[in-house]
Amino acid sequence: MAMDLIKRIESEFLNSEVPDFKAGDRVTVYYKIREGNKERVQLFQGDVIQRRNSGISETFTVRKMSNGVGVERIFPLHSPNIEKVEVNKKGKVRRARIFYLRQLTGKKARIKERRG
């Protein structure tokens, strides 16, 4: 009974405009940033290395290379600060969490594109 109520309230806050993506995909996250009383949208483009949890608490981690340094950022999937998530490329990987990318550099760190 109580779990039903929690699930019903959570479903109201779920972001329905989330595209279908998984680990290995190259995405661009449009994230709202507040600086004082100004608000702007910042882009973060990289490879999804994991998706975890489910429902309102679902998060995904995006990794990109910035000036030769790996930068990872964890985004809550249903956050109101995420304006949109754009899938640029579908990646072909064999596992759900691709942390092995952290040790790879250069051409080895590339992910093959999934056809179809």
C-alpha positions as CSV (number, residue, x, y, z in Angstrom):
1,M,0.0,0.0,0.0
2,A,2.7,2.5,1.0
3,M,5.0,1.4,-1.8
4,D,2.2,2.0,-4.3
5,L,1.8,5.5,-3.1
6,I,5.6,6.2,-3.3
7,K,5.7,4.7,-6.9
8,R,2.7,6.9,-7.9
9,I,4.3,10.1,-6.6
10,E,7.7,9.2,-8.1
11,S,6.1,8.7,-11.5
12,E,4.9,12.3,-11.6
13,F,8.5,13.5,-11.4
14,L,10.0,11.2,-14.1
15,N,11.3,12.9,-17.2
16,S,9.5,11.4,-20.1
17,E,11.7,13.0,-22.9
18,V,14.7,10.8,-22.1
19,P,15.9,9.0,-25.3
20,D,16.9,5.3,-25.3
21,F,20.6,5.1,-24.7
22,K,23.0,2.7,-22.9
23,A,26.7,2.3,-22.1
24,G,29.0,2.9,-25.0
25,D,26.8,5.5,-26.6
26,R,28.1,9.0,-27.4
27,V,25.7,11.6,-25.9
28,T,25.5,15.3,-25.6
29,V,23.9,16.5,-22.3
30,Y,22.3,19.9,-22.3
31,Y,22.6,20.9,-18.6
32,K,21.3,24.1,-17.0
33,I,23.7,26.0,-14.9
34,R,22.8,28.8,-12.5
35,E,25.3,31.6,-11.8
36,G,23.9,34.1,-9.4
37,N,20.6,35.1,-11.0
38,K,21.6,34.1,-14.5
39,E,20.9,30.8,-16.1
40,R,22.7,29.2,-19.1
41,V,22.8,25.9,-20.8
42,Q,26.2,24.0,-20.9
43,L,26.9,21.1,-23.2
44,F,28.7,18.0,-22.0
45,Q,29.6,15.5,-24.7
46,G,31.1,12.2,-24.1
47,D,30.6,8.4,-23.8
48,V,28.2,6.9,-21.4
49,I,30.2,4.5,-19.2
50,Q,27.3,3.4,-17.0
51,R,23.7,3.7,-16.1
52,R,22.6,2.7,-12.6
53,N,19.6,2.5,-10.3
54,S,16.0,2.8,-11.6
55,G,13.0,5.1,-11.3
56,I,13.6,8.6,-9.9
57,S,17.1,7.8,-8.6
58,E,18.5,6.7,-12.0
59,T,21.8,8.2,-12.9
60,F,24.2,7.9,-15.8
61,T,28.0,8.7,-16.0
62,V,29.5,10.4,-19.0
63,R,33.2,10.5,-19.7
64,K,35.0,12.8,-22.0
65,M,38.6,13.7,-22.7
66,S,39.4,17.4,-22.1
67,N,43.0,18.5,-23.0
68,G,44.3,15.0,-22.5
69,V,42.6,14.6,-19.1
70,G,39.7,12.3,-18.6
71,V,36.6,14.1,-17.1
72,E,33.7,12.1,-15.7
73,R,30.4,13.6,-14.7
74,I,27.4,11.8,-13.1
75,F,24.0,13.1,-14.1
76,P,20.6,12.3,-12.5
77,L,18.5,11.1,-15.4
78,H,15.3,12.7,-14.3
79,S,16.8,16.0,-13.0
80,P,14.9,19.2,-13.9
81,N,18.3,20.8,-14.7
82,I,18.8,18.5,-17.7
83,E,17.2,20.3,-20.7
84,K,17.8,17.4,-23.1
85,V,20.0,14.4,-23.8
86,E,21.0,13.9,-27.5
87,V,22.3,10.5,-28.7
88,N,25.1,11.3,-31.2
89,K,26.4,7.7,-31.8
90,K,25.3,4.2,-30.8
91,G,28.3,2.3,-29.4
92,K,28.9,-1.5,-29.7
93,V,30.1,-2.8,-26.3
94,R,29.7,-6.1,-24.6
95,R,29.1,-5.0,-21.0
96,A,26.9,-2.5,-19.1
97,R,29.7,-0.8,-17.2
98,I,32.7,0.1,-19.3
99,F,35.2,1.3,-16.6
100,Y,38.0,-0.3,-18.6
101,L,37.9,2.8,-20.8
102,R,39.7,4.7,-18.0
103,Q,42.9,2.7,-18.6
104,L,42.8,3.1,-22.4
105,T,44.2,6.0,-24.3
106,G,44.3,7.1,-28.0
107,K,42.9,4.7,-30.6
108,K,42.4,1.9,-28.1
109,A,39.8,4.0,-26.3
110,R,37.6,4.2,-29.3
111,I,34.2,2.5,-29.3
112,K,32.9,0.8,-32.5
113,E,29.6,2.0,-33.9
114,R,26.6,-0.2,-33.6
115,R,24.7,-0.7,-36.9
116,G,21.0,-0.5,-37.0
